[in-house]
Amino acid sequence: MRPTRGYRAFQAVNAFVLAGVVAVTLFPFVTIVARSFSGEQQIRAGEVTLWPKGFNLTTYQRVMSDALFWTNYRNTVLYTATATAIALVLTTCYAYVLSKPRLKGRGLLVGVAVFTMFFNGGLIPNYVLVSTLGMRNTLGAIVLPNAISVFNLLVMKAFFESLPPELEEAAAVDGLGTYGILRRIVLPLSKAVLATMLLFYAVSFWNSWFAGFLYMDRQELFPVTVYLRNLIAGASTGTDNTATSDTALQIAASIQAVTIVLTMLPIMLVYPFIQRFFVSGVTIGAVKG
Protein backbone atom coordinates (compact mmCIF):
# COMPACT_ATOMS: atom_id res chain seq x y z
CA MET A 1 0.00 0.00 0.00
CA ARG A 2 1.17 3.46 -0.87
CA PRO A 3 1.46 5.73 2.18
CA THR A 4 -1.29 8.30 2.41
CA ARG A 5 -0.67 12.03 2.29
CA GLY A 6 -1.45 12.30 5.99
CA TYR A 7 1.06 9.59 6.85
CA ARG A 8 3.76 11.26 4.76
CA ALA A 9 3.03 14.54 6.54
CA PHE A 10 3.29 12.77 9.88
CA GLN A 11 6.67 11.31 8.88
CA ALA A 12 7.95 14.73 7.86
CA VAL A 13 6.80 16.38 11.09
CA ASN A 14 8.15 13.50 13.14
CA ALA A 15 11.55 13.70 11.44
CA PHE A 16 11.65 17.48 11.95
CA VAL A 17 10.78 17.21 15.65
CA LEU A 18 13.29 14.41 16.28
CA ALA A 19 16.00 16.32 14.44
CA GLY A 20 15.27 19.30 16.68
CA VAL A 21 15.51 17.13 19.79
CA VAL A 22 18.84 15.71 18.61
CA ALA A 23 20.18 19.22 17.88
CA VAL A 24 19.10 20.52 21.29
CA THR A 25 20.65 17.48 22.99
CA LEU A 26 23.97 17.65 21.13
CA PHE A 27 24.44 21.42 21.30
CA PRO A 28 25.66 21.53 24.95
CA PHE A 29 28.09 18.65 24.38
CA VAL A 30 29.55 20.19 21.24
CA THR A 31 29.87 23.55 22.99
CA ILE A 32 31.66 21.99 25.95
CA VAL A 33 34.12 20.18 23.67
CA ALA A 34 34.76 23.41 21.75
CA ARG A 35 35.40 25.33 24.96
CA SER A 36 37.85 22.70 26.18
CA PHE A 37 40.07 23.43 23.15
CA SER A 38 39.60 27.21 23.09
CA GLY A 39 41.72 30.07 24.38
CA GLU A 40 41.08 31.88 27.64
CA GLN A 41 40.21 35.24 26.07
CA GLN A 42 37.69 33.74 23.65
CA ILE A 43 36.04 31.76 26.44
CA ARG A 44 35.69 34.77 28.72
CA ALA A 45 34.38 36.88 25.84
CA GLY A 46 31.67 34.29 25.09
CA GLU A 47 32.82 33.78 21.51
CA VAL A 48 32.93 29.97 21.60
CA THR A 49 29.86 28.13 20.35
CA LEU A 50 30.25 25.10 18.08
CA TRP A 51 33.88 25.49 17.01
CA PRO A 52 37.03 26.11 19.07
CA LYS A 53 38.54 29.59 18.89
CA GLY A 54 42.07 30.37 19.92
CA PHE A 55 42.92 26.66 19.82
CA ASN A 56 44.66 25.77 23.06
CA LEU A 57 45.73 22.52 24.74
CA THR A 58 47.16 24.04 27.91
CA THR A 59 44.59 22.57 30.26
CA TYR A 60 44.68 19.13 28.65
CA GLN A 61 48.49 19.13 28.83
CA ARG A 62 48.45 20.22 32.44
CA VAL A 63 45.94 17.59 33.50
CA MET A 64 47.27 14.68 31.46
CA SER A 65 50.94 15.27 32.30
CA ASP A 66 50.22 14.72 35.98
CA ALA A 67 50.98 11.18 37.17
CA LEU A 68 48.40 11.58 39.92
CA PHE A 69 45.71 12.08 37.28
CA TRP A 70 46.40 8.67 35.75
CA THR A 71 46.55 7.06 39.19
CA ASN A 72 43.13 8.50 40.06
CA TYR A 73 41.80 7.56 36.63
CA ARG A 74 42.89 3.96 37.19
CA ASN A 75 41.17 4.08 40.59
CA THR A 76 37.95 5.21 38.94
CA VAL A 77 38.07 2.34 36.46
CA LEU A 78 38.70 -0.13 39.30
CA TYR A 79 36.00 1.34 41.53
CA THR A 80 33.44 1.46 38.73
CA ALA A 81 34.09 -2.05 37.43
CA THR A 82 34.08 -3.65 40.89
CA ALA A 83 31.10 -1.70 42.21
CA THR A 84 29.05 -2.31 39.07
CA ALA A 85 29.73 -6.04 39.11
CA ILE A 86 28.80 -6.37 42.80
CA ALA A 87 25.71 -4.16 42.43
CA LEU A 88 24.53 -6.10 39.39
CA VAL A 89 24.88 -9.46 41.13
CA LEU A 90 23.15 -8.31 44.33
CA THR A 91 20.35 -6.50 42.51
CA THR A 92 19.69 -9.44 40.20
CA CYS A 93 19.52 -11.97 43.06
CA TYR A 94 17.36 -9.75 45.24
CA ALA A 95 14.99 -8.84 42.39
CA TYR A 96 14.64 -12.47 41.30
CA VAL A 97 13.67 -13.51 44.82
CA LEU A 98 11.16 -10.67 45.19
CA SER A 99 9.53 -11.56 41.86
CA LYS A 100 8.23 -14.87 43.28
CA PRO A 101 4.68 -14.52 44.67
CA ARG A 102 5.06 -17.72 46.71
CA LEU A 103 7.94 -16.26 48.74
CA LYS A 104 7.07 -15.97 52.43
CA GLY A 105 7.60 -12.47 53.78
CA ARG A 106 7.78 -11.04 50.28
CA GLY A 107 5.75 -7.97 51.22
CA LEU A 108 8.03 -7.24 54.17
CA LEU A 109 11.18 -7.49 52.03
CA VAL A 110 9.69 -5.17 49.41
CA GLY A 111 8.62 -2.74 52.12
CA VAL A 112 12.11 -2.69 53.66
CA ALA A 113 13.63 -1.92 50.28
CA VAL A 114 11.11 0.83 49.47
CA PHE A 115 11.52 2.34 52.95
CA THR A 116 15.18 3.06 52.22
CA MET A 117 14.18 5.13 49.18
CA PHE A 118 12.66 7.78 51.43
CA PHE A 119 14.55 7.44 54.71
CA ASN A 120 18.21 6.92 55.51
CA GLY A 121 20.51 7.26 58.49
CA GLY A 122 22.06 10.50 57.32
CA LEU A 123 25.58 11.54 56.49
CA ILE A 124 27.15 11.37 59.96
CA PRO A 125 25.74 7.93 60.91
CA ASN A 126 26.86 6.55 57.55
CA TYR A 127 30.34 7.96 58.07
CA VAL A 128 30.50 6.52 61.59
CA LEU A 129 29.32 3.14 60.31
CA VAL A 130 31.91 3.01 57.52
CA SER A 131 34.66 4.09 59.92
CA THR A 132 33.62 1.58 62.58
CA LEU A 133 33.68 -1.24 60.04
CA GLY A 134 37.22 -0.25 59.10
CA MET A 135 36.37 0.49 55.48
CA ARG A 136 37.85 3.97 55.23
CA ASN A 137 40.59 4.21 52.58
CA THR A 138 39.43 0.89 51.14
CA LEU A 139 37.47 -0.24 48.11
CA GLY A 140 34.59 -1.26 50.36
CA ALA A 141 33.83 2.36 51.24
CA ILE A 142 33.07 3.07 47.58
CA VAL A 143 31.34 -0.19 46.70
CA LEU A 144 29.24 -1.38 49.62
CA PRO A 145 27.22 1.67 50.82
CA ASN A 146 25.54 1.99 47.39
CA ALA A 147 25.59 -1.63 46.32
CA ILE A 148 21.84 -1.78 45.60
CA SER A 149 19.74 0.95 44.05
CA VAL A 150 16.13 0.42 45.06
CA PHE A 151 14.87 2.01 41.85
CA ASN A 152 16.94 -0.42 39.77
CA LEU A 153 15.79 -3.24 42.04
CA LEU A 154 12.11 -2.49 41.43
CA VAL A 155 12.64 -2.16 37.68
CA MET A 156 14.37 -5.53 37.52
CA LYS A 157 11.74 -7.11 39.79
CA ALA A 158 8.97 -5.96 37.45
CA PHE A 159 10.89 -7.35 34.49
CA PHE A 160 11.30 -10.78 36.09
CA GLU A 161 7.60 -10.83 36.94
CA SER A 162 6.78 -10.27 33.25
CA LEU A 163 8.61 -13.43 32.15
CA PRO A 164 6.31 -16.37 31.36
CA PRO A 165 6.20 -18.71 34.39
CA GLU A 166 5.82 -21.67 32.01
CA LEU A 167 9.51 -21.37 31.15
CA GLU A 168 10.63 -21.93 34.71
CA GLU A 169 8.06 -24.68 35.25
CA ALA A 170 9.34 -26.54 32.18
CA ALA A 171 12.93 -26.12 33.35
CA ALA A 172 12.01 -27.44 36.80
CA VAL A 173 10.38 -30.50 35.20
CA ASP A 174 13.65 -31.09 33.32
CA GLY A 175 15.51 -31.17 36.63
CA LEU A 176 16.95 -27.68 36.98
CA GLY A 177 17.12 -26.16 40.44
CA THR A 178 16.62 -22.54 41.43
CA TYR A 179 20.16 -21.43 40.53
CA GLY A 180 20.12 -23.45 37.33
CA ILE A 181 16.87 -21.81 36.23
CA LEU A 182 18.26 -18.38 37.01
CA ARG A 183 21.54 -19.01 35.21
CA ARG A 184 20.34 -20.97 32.17
CA ILE A 185 16.80 -19.67 31.60
CA VAL A 186 16.18 -16.29 33.22
CA LEU A 187 19.50 -14.50 32.68
CA PRO A 188 19.80 -15.32 28.94
CA LEU A 189 16.31 -13.82 28.49
CA SER A 190 17.22 -10.75 30.53
CA LYS A 191 19.98 -9.25 28.41
CA ALA A 192 18.02 -6.06 27.83
CA VAL A 193 17.36 -5.28 31.49
CA LEU A 194 20.84 -6.42 32.53
CA ALA A 195 22.41 -4.09 29.97
CA THR A 196 20.21 -1.27 31.19
CA MET A 197 21.14 -1.88 34.84
CA LEU A 198 24.80 -2.18 33.84
CA LEU A 199 24.68 1.23 32.20
CA PHE A 200 22.77 2.84 35.09
CA TYR A 201 25.18 1.52 37.72
CA ALA A 202 28.31 2.23 35.68
CA VAL A 203 27.30 5.84 35.02
CA SER A 204 26.36 6.34 38.66
CA PHE A 205 29.63 4.97 40.06
CA TRP A 206 31.75 6.65 37.39
CA ASN A 207 30.32 10.09 38.12
CA SER A 208 30.30 9.64 41.90
CA TRP A 209 32.83 11.77 43.75
CA PHE A 210 31.41 12.41 47.21
CA ALA A 211 32.09 8.92 48.58
CA GLY A 212 35.74 9.14 47.56
CA PHE A 213 35.99 12.68 48.91
CA LEU A 214 34.42 11.61 52.21
CA TYR A 215 36.02 8.24 52.91
CA MET A 216 39.46 8.57 51.29
CA ASP A 217 42.24 10.47 53.06
CA ARG A 218 45.11 9.90 50.63
CA GLN A 219 45.30 11.49 47.19
CA GLU A 220 46.50 8.29 45.53
CA LEU A 221 43.18 6.65 46.48
CA PHE A 222 40.92 9.36 45.07
CA PRO A 223 38.76 8.70 42.02
CA VAL A 224 39.41 10.97 39.06
CA THR A 225 36.26 12.98 39.80
CA VAL A 226 37.77 14.10 43.12
CA TYR A 227 41.03 14.96 41.36
CA LEU A 228 39.22 17.14 38.85
CA ARG A 229 37.10 18.68 41.59
CA ASN A 230 40.26 19.70 43.44
CA LEU A 231 41.76 21.03 40.21
CA ILE A 232 38.68 23.17 39.63
CA ALA A 233 38.86 24.50 43.17
CA GLY A 234 42.57 25.29 42.85
CA ALA A 235 42.18 27.01 39.49
CA SER A 236 39.14 29.04 40.53
CA THR A 237 40.83 30.30 43.70
CA GLY A 238 44.10 31.08 41.99
CA THR A 239 46.17 28.98 44.38
CA ASP A 240 48.16 27.25 41.67
CA ASN A 241 51.75 28.16 42.47
CA THR A 242 53.38 25.97 39.83
CA ALA A 243 51.92 27.71 36.81
CA THR A 244 52.44 31.13 35.29
CA SER A 245 49.64 33.67 35.52
CA ASP A 246 48.64 33.24 31.85
CA THR A 247 48.58 29.47 32.22
CA ALA A 248 46.58 29.73 35.44
CA LEU A 249 44.01 31.96 33.71
CA GLN A 250 43.75 29.53 30.80
CA ILE A 251 43.23 26.58 33.18
CA ALA A 252 40.64 28.52 35.18
CA ALA A 253 38.72 29.39 32.02
CA SER A 254 38.59 25.92 30.45
CA ILE A 255 38.94 23.55 33.39
CA GLN A 256 35.20 22.90 33.68
CA ALA A 257 34.95 21.99 30.00
CA VAL A 258 38.01 19.74 30.18
CA THR A 259 36.60 18.13 33.32
CA ILE A 260 33.31 17.29 31.62
CA VAL A 261 34.99 15.95 28.48
CA LEU A 262 37.40 13.68 30.35
CA THR A 263 34.63 12.43 32.63
CA MET A 264 31.98 11.68 30.03
CA LEU A 265 34.26 10.28 27.28
CA PRO A 266 34.52 6.66 28.55
CA ILE A 267 30.77 6.37 29.14
CA MET A 268 30.04 7.78 25.68
CA LEU A 269 32.38 5.19 24.14
CA VAL A 270 30.76 2.31 26.02
CA TYR A 271 27.13 3.36 25.53
CA PRO A 272 26.77 2.44 21.80
CA PHE A 273 27.76 -1.16 22.56
CA ILE A 274 25.10 -1.45 25.29
CA GLN A 275 22.33 0.53 23.63
CA ARG A 276 21.55 -2.21 21.10
CA PHE A 277 20.26 -4.45 23.89
CA PHE A 278 17.59 -1.90 24.85
CA VAL A 279 15.43 -2.77 21.85
CA SER A 280 16.24 -6.46 21.55
CA GLY A 281 13.42 -8.97 21.75
CA VAL A 282 13.63 -10.66 25.13
CA THR A 283 11.17 -13.53 24.93
CA ILE A 284 10.71 -13.85 21.16
CA GLY A 285 10.22 -17.49 20.39
CA ALA A 286 10.40 -18.52 24.05
CA VAL A 287 6.77 -19.62 24.31
CA LYS A 288 5.07 -21.29 21.36
CA GLY A 289 1.37 -21.55 20.84
Backbone torsions as a table, in degrees:
resi	resn	phi	psi	omega
1	MET	NA	136.6	176.7
2	ARG	-75.3	137.8	178.9
3	PRO	-64.5	140.4	179.6
4	THR	-72.4	166.8	179.2
5	ARG	-64.1	-38.0	178.2
6	GLY	-64.3	-38.3	179.8
7	TYR	-69.0	-39.1	176.8
8	ARG	-63.9	-38.6	177.6
9	ALA	-64.8	-40.5	177.2
10	PHE	-62.0	-41.9	178.6
11	GLN	-62.2	-40.8	-179.7
12	ALA	-65.7	-45.3	179.7
13	VAL	-65.2	-41.2	179.5
14	ASN	-62.0	-44.1	178.6
15	ALA	-63.7	-39.9	179.6
16	PHE	-64.6	-44.3	-179.0
17	VAL	-65.9	-43.9	-179.7
18	LEU	-66.0	-37.5	176.0
19	ALA	-62.8	-38.7	176.6
20	GLY	-64.2	-40.9	178.4
21	VAL	-63.4	-42.8	178.6
22	VAL	-62.7	-43.3	-179.7
23	ALA	-63.1	-43.5	179.8
24	VAL	-65.7	-34.8	-179.9
25	THR	-72.0	-41.1	-176.0
26	LEU	-79.3	-25.2	-174.8
27	PHE	-55.4	-48.7	179.7
28	PRO	-62.2	-38.2	179.9
29	PHE	-65.3	-45.4	-180.0
30	VAL	-63.7	-39.1	178.6
31	THR	-64.1	-42.1	179.3
32	ILE	-63.2	-44.3	178.8
33	VAL	-62.8	-41.5	178.6
34	ALA	-63.2	-40.7	179.6
35	ARG	-66.8	-32.8	-178.8
36	SER	-66.4	-22.0	179.7
37	PHE	-106.0	6.5	-174.6
38	SER	-98.1	164.1	179.2
39	GLY	-79.0	160.7	-175.7
40	GLU	-63.6	-42.2	-178.3
41	GLN	-65.1	-42.3	179.9
42	GLN	-67.1	-35.2	178.9
43	ILE	-67.3	-46.5	-178.2
44	ARG	-68.2	-27.4	178.6
45	ALA	-82.8	-7.0	179.6
46	GLY	73.0	28.5	-177.3
47	GLU	-90.2	-9.5	-174.9
48	VAL	-91.1	125.2	176.4
49	THR	-124.8	-85.0	-176.2
50	LEU	-106.0	-8.1	-176.0
51	TRP	-136.3	138.2	-179.3
52	PRO	-63.6	143.7	175.7
53	LYS	-128.2	136.7	-173.7
54	GLY	65.5	53.1	-171.5
55	PHE	-45.7	129.2	-172.8
56	ASN	-150.8	133.8	179.1
57	LEU	-115.6	17.2	-174.7
58	THR	-58.2	-47.7	-176.5
59	THR	-67.8	-42.5	176.6
60	TYR	-59.7	-44.3	-179.9
61	GLN	-63.0	-41.0	-178.9
62	ARG	-65.3	-44.1	-177.3
63	VAL	-70.6	-46.2	-171.6
64	MET	-81.9	-10.9	175.5
65	SER	-87.9	-4.0	-178.9
66	ASP	-89.2	121.9	179.6
67	ALA	-62.4	-31.8	179.6
68	LEU	-64.6	-32.6	177.9
69	PHE	-60.3	-45.9	-178.4
70	TRP	-70.6	-32.7	175.0
71	THR	-63.1	-46.7	179.1
72	ASN	-67.9	-33.4	177.5
73	TYR	-66.0	-41.6	176.3
74	ARG	-62.9	-38.6	176.6
75	ASN	-60.4	-42.6	-179.6
76	THR	-62.0	-42.9	178.0
77	VAL	-61.7	-44.1	179.3
78	LEU	-64.7	-47.6	-179.6
79	TYR	-60.9	-45.0	-176.3
80	THR	-66.5	-45.9	-178.4
81	ALA	-63.7	-46.1	-178.7
82	THR	-67.1	-47.4	-178.5
83	ALA	-64.0	-40.1	180.0
84	THR	-66.2	-41.9	179.3
85	ALA	-63.3	-46.0	179.7
86	ILE	-64.7	-44.9	-179.3
87	ALA	-62.8	-39.2	-178.8
88	LEU	-67.3	-40.8	179.0
89	VAL	-65.9	-47.9	-178.1
90	LEU	-65.6	-43.1	-179.5
91	THR	-64.9	-41.5	179.7
92	THR	-63.5	-46.8	-179.5
93	CYS	-64.1	-44.6	-178.7
94	TYR	-65.7	-44.3	-178.8
95	ALA	-65.8	-38.2	-179.7
96	TYR	-65.2	-39.5	177.8
97	VAL	-65.4	-45.7	-177.9
98	LEU	-67.7	-18.4	-178.5
99	SER	-79.7	-3.7	-177.8
100	LYS	-95.2	112.2	-178.6
101	PRO	-61.7	-26.6	-177.1
102	ARG	-79.5	-3.8	-178.3
103	LEU	-68.5	127.9	177.5
104	LYS	-74.4	135.4	-178.3
105	GLY	76.3	17.3	-177.8
106	ARG	-61.6	-42.7	-179.9
107	GLY	-62.3	-38.1	178.9
108	LEU	-66.0	-43.6	-179.5
109	LEU	-64.5	-39.7	176.7
110	VAL	-65.7	-42.1	179.8
111	GLY	-62.9	-39.9	178.4
112	VAL	-62.7	-42.3	179.9
113	ALA	-65.5	-45.9	-178.8
114	VAL	-66.1	-34.6	179.5
115	PHE	-57.2	-38.7	-178.0
116	THR	-72.0	-11.7	175.7
117	MET	-71.9	-26.9	-173.9
118	PHE	-111.3	-21.4	-177.3
119	PHE	-133.1	139.5	174.4
120	ASN	-146.0	169.8	-175.4
121	GLY	-69.6	-19.4	-177.6
122	GLY	98.9	169.0	-174.3
123	LEU	-65.6	-49.3	-175.9
124	ILE	-65.7	-47.9	176.3
125	PRO	-59.0	-38.5	177.7
126	ASN	-63.9	-41.2	178.9
127	TYR	-64.6	-43.5	178.6
128	VAL	-62.6	-41.1	180.0
129	LEU	-63.2	-47.5	180.0
130	VAL	-62.7	-40.8	179.3
131	SER	-66.9	-41.7	-179.2
132	THR	-64.5	-35.9	179.0
133	LEU	-78.4	-1.0	177.8
134	GLY	71.9	28.8	-176.4
135	MET	-99.0	-1.0	177.0
136	ARG	-63.6	142.3	-177.6
137	ASN	61.3	29.0	176.0
138	THR	-131.3	166.0	178.0
139	LEU	-63.6	-30.8	-178.5
140	GLY	-61.5	-30.2	179.4
141	ALA	-66.3	-27.7	179.2
142	ILE	-86.7	-37.7	-168.9
143	VAL	-86.8	-50.4	-166.7
144	LEU	-73.5	-41.7	-176.7
145	PRO	-59.4	-27.1	-178.9
146	ASN	-120.7	36.4	-174.4
147	ALA	-68.5	-28.0	-179.4
148	ILE	-129.1	124.0	171.0
149	SER	-93.2	122.8	-176.1
150	VAL	-64.5	-37.0	177.6
151	PHE	-59.8	-48.6	177.9
152	ASN	-62.8	-36.3	178.3
153	LEU	-61.4	-45.6	-178.6
154	LEU	-69.2	-36.0	176.6
155	VAL	-63.3	-45.9	-179.4
156	MET	-68.5	-36.6	177.0
157	LYS	-60.7	-45.6	178.8
158	ALA	-63.2	-35.5	178.9
159	PHE	-66.4	-46.0	179.7
160	PHE	-62.4	-35.3	179.1
161	GLU	-68.0	-23.2	-179.2
162	SER	-82.2	-12.4	179.2
163	LEU	-70.9	142.4	-179.3
164	PRO	-62.2	124.1	-179.6
165	PRO	-65.1	-20.7	-179.9
166	GLU	-61.3	-29.3	179.7
167	LEU	-63.9	-46.7	-178.8
168	GLU	-70.0	-35.5	178.5
169	GLU	-64.6	-41.1	178.4
170	ALA	-66.1	-39.7	178.4
171	ALA	-65.8	-37.7	178.1
172	ALA	-65.2	-39.0	177.6
173	VAL	-62.7	-34.6	179.5
174	ASP	-77.8	-2.4	173.9
175	GLY	104.7	4.8	178.9
176	LEU	-78.5	140.8	174.9
177	GLY	-87.8	-171.3	-177.1
178	THR	-60.6	-48.3	-178.1
179	TYR	-69.2	-34.8	177.3
180	GLY	-65.7	-40.6	177.6
181	ILE	-64.1	-43.0	179.5
182	LEU	-63.4	-44.2	-174.9
183	ARG	-75.7	-38.9	-170.8
184	ARG	-102.2	-17.9	-178.0
185	ILE	-114.9	-55.6	-171.7
186	VAL	-71.8	-51.3	-175.2
187	LEU	-62.7	-42.0	177.0
188	PRO	-61.0	-28.1	178.3
189	LEU	-86.1	-2.7	-173.4
190	SER	-112.0	24.5	-177.5
191	LYS	-60.2	-37.3	-177.2
192	ALA	-65.1	-49.5	-177.9
193	VAL	-71.4	-33.3	177.1
194	LEU	-65.5	-41.0	177.5
195	ALA	-65.0	-38.8	178.6
196	THR	-64.8	-46.2	178.1
197	MET	-64.1	-37.6	177.4
198	LEU	-59.7	-44.1	179.9
199	LEU	-67.3	-44.1	-180.0
200	PHE	-59.6	-48.5	-178.1
201	TYR	-67.7	-42.5	-177.9
202	ALA	-62.8	-44.0	178.6
203	VAL	-63.9	-41.8	-179.0
204	SER	-63.1	-48.0	-179.0
205	PHE	-71.2	-34.2	-180.0
206	TRP	-65.9	-40.9	-177.5
207	ASN	-83.6	-11.4	-176.6
208	SER	-69.6	134.0	177.3
209	TRP	-129.6	-24.4	-171.8
210	PHE	-68.1	-37.2	179.8
211	ALA	-63.4	-43.7	177.2
212	GLY	-65.6	-39.5	178.6
213	PHE	-65.6	-33.4	-175.1
214	LEU	-84.4	-41.4	-169.9
215	TYR	-102.8	-9.3	-179.4
216	MET	-106.0	131.2	-179.2
217	ASP	-102.3	-19.6	-175.9
218	ARG	-107.9	139.0	-176.0
219	GLN	-62.0	-34.0	-177.8
220	GLU	-69.8	-8.0	177.7
221	LEU	-102.7	-6.0	-177.6
222	PHE	-67.4	146.6	165.1
223	PRO	-73.3	165.4	-175.4
224	VAL	-66.4	-25.6	178.3
225	THR	-65.0	-36.0	176.7
226	VAL	-70.4	-39.1	176.4
227	TYR	-58.1	-47.9	-178.5
228	LEU	-70.0	-32.8	175.2
229	ARG	-62.3	-44.4	178.6
230	ASN	-66.3	-35.2	178.1
231	LEU	-65.9	-40.3	176.7
232	ILE	-62.1	-45.1	-179.2
233	ALA	-63.0	-41.7	179.8
234	GLY	-67.0	-39.6	-179.5
235	ALA	-71.0	-38.6	-176.7
236	SER	-72.4	-25.5	179.6
237	THR	-96.5	-3.0	176.6
238	GLY	68.6	30.7	-178.0
239	THR	-97.7	12.7	-179.3
240	ASP	-80.4	106.9	-176.1
241	ASN	-91.0	-8.1	-175.9
242	THR	-95.3	-4.6	-176.8
243	ALA	-115.9	155.6	174.7
244	THR	-71.4	168.4	-177.5
245	SER	-65.1	-41.0	179.0
246	ASP	-64.3	-41.9	178.7
247	THR	-65.2	-40.4	179.1
248	ALA	-63.4	-39.6	177.7
249	LEU	-65.5	-40.9	178.9
250	GLN	-63.1	-44.0	179.1
251	ILE	-63.4	-43.0	-180.0
252	ALA	-63.5	-32.8	-177.4
253	ALA	-76.9	-35.7	-172.1
254	SER	-112.5	0.5	-173.8
255	ILE	-63.4	-36.6	179.4
256	GLN	-64.6	-41.5	179.3
257	ALA	-66.3	-44.0	178.4
258	VAL	-62.7	-40.3	178.2
259	THR	-58.2	-48.4	-178.1
260	ILE	-64.7	-42.2	-179.0
261	VAL	-63.1	-48.4	-178.2
262	LEU	-66.9	-28.9	-179.0
263	THR	-79.3	-39.8	-173.7
264	MET	-88.6	-15.0	-174.3
265	LEU	-59.5	-49.5	-179.3
266	PRO	-60.7	-40.5	179.7
267	ILE	-65.7	-39.4	179.1
268	MET	-66.2	-30.7	178.2
269	LEU	-75.2	-32.1	-178.5
270	VAL	-81.5	-33.7	-171.9
271	TYR	-55.3	-44.9	-178.1
272	PRO	-59.0	-29.4	-179.2
273	PHE	-77.5	-20.5	179.6
274	ILE	-95.9	-29.9	-173.1
275	GLN	-59.6	-30.8	-176.3
276	ARG	-64.9	-22.1	179.2
277	PHE	-76.6	-18.1	-176.6
278	PHE	-63.5	-31.5	-175.0
279	VAL	-109.5	10.7	-178.6
280	SER	-74.4	149.1	175.6
281	GLY	-74.0	126.7	-173.6
282	VAL	-89.2	-45.4	-175.6
283	THR	-117.6	23.5	179.3
284	ILE	-64.5	123.5	178.9
285	GLY	81.3	0.6	-176.7
286	ALA	-74.0	-38.8	-179.2
287	VAL	-118.6	123.3	179.5
288	LYS	-101.7	146.8	175.8
289	GLY	74.3	NA	NA
